[in-house]
């Protein structure tokens, strides 16, 4: 069966390439064309490789590379599109003209290709620490009614924080800044409520499903029916209070992919992970982007415009090329800022800013919230060696996480870590796009929220009436 799936991919690969180049056209520079073609081929094979794991964090990286480092650079190269413009002779920044040196793009492609190879190499390293880690993680023992009361308490807390304003909950508002000024009193308040407490509803829901899966074989028909009614209510409430159009797009991926996996088992089928994520990038996310500055449905346009592909949403590759162009290396300073993200600037006045913002300041851009892909973070910190080292270590991490989880799944073992693992899929996309400081803060935030929830639910389970 696996051989048949591999054969299907082998047959489809040239057809996919013909389809892509028929739409985009072929770049004039032969070296860019060859290096870009290799990126597309390697990433396409990578995201369909190892059919014994129908979904994996490893494949998420290849899906990202296929789109952001393969397809998007090809489109921009053929059309001559530059997302953030050109430097003029006087140092001013001119938007919209093609000023990239093609050699910088070729160098970027070569670094990406080496990054892919070392990422694959790292994924083959087995680290026994990840197997032993499961023994030290807290496990859900049992849940009682206090767990559901806590769910309702969090729901009320969210409604109260959002002033019972349903529009603010359902839509992100006219702009992020206006919304944050209205809802959050400070950056800490935003991190606490926007990135920890509000998403806890989805985490709790997933934990309830995990607890049910462990017990369902021992439940009677009436008990299963009662659980079903309860889950319908809790799911409806959780989705309403964490509505996708009211969240950051990265949060939508982080907190709704687990629901897709848990409720539908859709990704258990071959090629479904790749199909749904490609559809999300090219259909769902462009639609969600329309709600970033939502003013009502009067002038709302439901049509998806694929000019979207040439805009700042996909700026990671060109920002990486900028870093190479400027030979921007900080000798680990940006990495230090990511690792110590929690230190307030009041105590560390020279604390590094995000690498995307750092680059935008150098380029004197009006818009500072630009991406810096993971491989670019490696270069900013330690040059070419940093890019390769970052990808190698990331391969070790993701390869071992995939290995441990699929080992549990194949042996039909139940562990709460599997459900935590589901939340990492959206995060992998976030860190691959960048920047590192933001992605690392998000990881620590939702990881702390998840495992503190597990500990707190275990504490609640010991309460007796």
Secondary structure, DSSP 8 states (H G I E B T S, - for coil): -HHHHHHHHHHHHHHHHHHHHHHH---S-HHHHHHHHHHHHHHHHHHH--TTSSS-HHHHHHHHIIIIIIIHHHHHHHHT--SS-EE-TTS-EESS-----HHHHHHHHHHHHHHHHHHHHHHT---THHHHHHHHS-------HHHHHHHHHHHHHHHHHTTT-HHHHHS--S-HHHHHHHH-SSHHHIIIIIIIITTHHHHHHHHHHHHHHHHGGG--HHHHHHHHHHHHHHHHHHHHHT-GGGS-HHHHHHHHHHHHHHHH-GGGSTTHHHHHHHHIIIIIHHHHHTTTT---STT------GGGGGSGGG-HHHHHHHHHHHT---TTHHHHHHHTTTS-TTT-TT----HHHHHHHHTT-S-------HHHHHHHHHHHHHHHHHHHHHHHHHHHHHHHHHHHHHTT---HHHHHHHTHHHHHHHHHHS-HHHHHHHHHHHHHHHHHHHHHHHHHHT---
